[in-house]
């Protein structure tokens, strides 16, 4: 039963040797969540810093006061969107 459960968790593929019997699934989940939060932070900071410059280069008459920064939740959603679109972790 344990082997079947592991196959379901990894999508039915071959069980990886790195996922041992003693692997703590909570640690794996927390590490994945931490990586998602770091990616979200990087997306938020990069977007808010670079997009006004890119838009200004495309349109020199651009008014910076019209630029709306994204918040952390929107950055997390962007990370999830592009991760699922391109299927790359």
Phi, psi and omega in degrees: 000323182296321179294320178297318180298318179295321179295323178294319182295328182261013175089017177085003180279187179289137180292128180285148178291335182287341179264084184282176180293331184265008182293131180274114184293331177294320177297318179297317178296315181295321178294318178297318178295318178298317179296320177298318179293320177295317178298319178298318178296317178296319178296315181299311182295315181295315180298311183294335182271320188268325187299320177300324179291318179294317179295321179296322178295326179282328182219098182296343178272011183291136179263116182300334182292341179276348182287129178252121179285157176266150178265181186295320180296318178296323177294319177298318179295324176295318178298315179297317180300307184289330175295318180284327179293318184257357176049050179227123180262000000 
